[in-house]
Amino acid sequence: MSLITPFDPWKGKLCTCPQKHSLSAYAGCGHGCLYCYASSYIIKFFSPRPKKDFLDLLKKEIPKVPKGSIITISNSSDPYLPLEKKYKLTQGMLEILKDYDLKLLFVTRSVLILRDIDRIKECRNVVVSFTLTTLKKELAKKLEPAASSPHQRLKAMQALSKHVPVVCRFDPLIYPLNTEEITEVVGAIKEAGAKQVITSTYKVKPDNFKRMTKAFSEYKELWEDLYLKQGEKLGQYIYLPKNLRKELIEKVKQAALNKGLDFSSCREGLQELNTKNCDGSSFF
Ligand code: SF4
């Protein structure tokens, strides 16, 4: 199969989520998140394009996927990119997938998902995972220039959570950019009807570090010290020092538990803190 591929083909030691497949109608992503990890392994990443013959190929591949499989849509892109307004491939994908016994995990930062709310309701088993990094409009605009605003995302979560389970990735935690607002962000996630908060800390890759330090030059020195001098190299990424990571992740966990939300860390080697799977799949 060429469209439906195994999630985490590299079998990263820090990944603890259940086995699943990935599916995306688009190659690359137009949301332009400065911290993005996928930009380092997909060519012309920030020039997203529809995959050729996507819906025809999907019709051929989908019957080969075992019943009950988890399909995550779309991890290294977003199913509701601005391009989707024109091409409607995610919409077409839903029309096909709704007839199959599959577990669909949507991962998005876009309010455009509300266009498909009726189609999503028709699918047998759906969890929607929103990502929210801050409540501050200006900061979000700088970090994720083409994604929906925090306010729009929360409103979309609220609307969807009336029909399907919604979880929220408060992710990545970028110290100290968004770590001062942990209680407020988790509170807003709860208000919006999500069931779980999933979090992880920002990890350095050469290309995302260049973008981040250019946009936030006031933190360049601090991040160079924390990541490049004191940080830990785990796989392809440089992490914050473990004590700081643990402190931040535990703060989010405490805020989540205080609000009666489930919690998980993602790829941090801290799975003992998790109350549910790290990707929202506990709610299928
Ligand atoms: S939405 Fe996801 S894939 Fe797209 S740029 Fe942002 S982090 Fe990268």
Residues whose N, C-alpha, C, O or C-beta is under 5 A from the ligand:
A	BS01	SF4	C29 H31 G32 C33 C36 A38 N75 S76 S77 D78
